[in-house]
Amino acid sequence: MKLFMLGFAALLATGSAFAANDANTSVIHDKDGFYVPVDVAKVVSMTDLTGQCGVVPAQFKYIDHQGRQHELDYQVEGTSCLGEN
């Protein structure tokens, strides 16, 4: 019985350690708007607009100076419309 309780306590301690790690790696979804202040330390990815025309959805993923990952979803005008000056 003591071995069972010891194993159960070890399992709980391991689960708590993994839960603490997951809280630090969660992605923050920023809200779009007219002006969104961003604290960018490193760009992870941006939507490729090659061949896009008209208003299209885009996404900007970055890491801030505190090491947290952010995702910003927004609308942008494509740059590959035929007949543009």
Phi, psi and omega in degrees: 000322179296322179296321177297314180295321179295317177296319179294318178296320178295321178296317178296318180295320179294317178298321179294322179294319179291324179296322179294323178293319182295329181294328181280340185256011180289150182268134178264124179264107180284148178270138178278162180181190181297317179222121179240111177288131179236144178249091188259119172261325181209133176275127178271309178197159176222151178293133176279120183262011179298126178082003180269140179227142181084190179278123184229153176286144179222162180222140179236118178249132182210166176245131180276179183289351176263004177086009180269141180269136180238152171231130178239116176262134183206171178255141181217152177279126177295158186251005185244038178280138178290141175083008178278148183275000000 
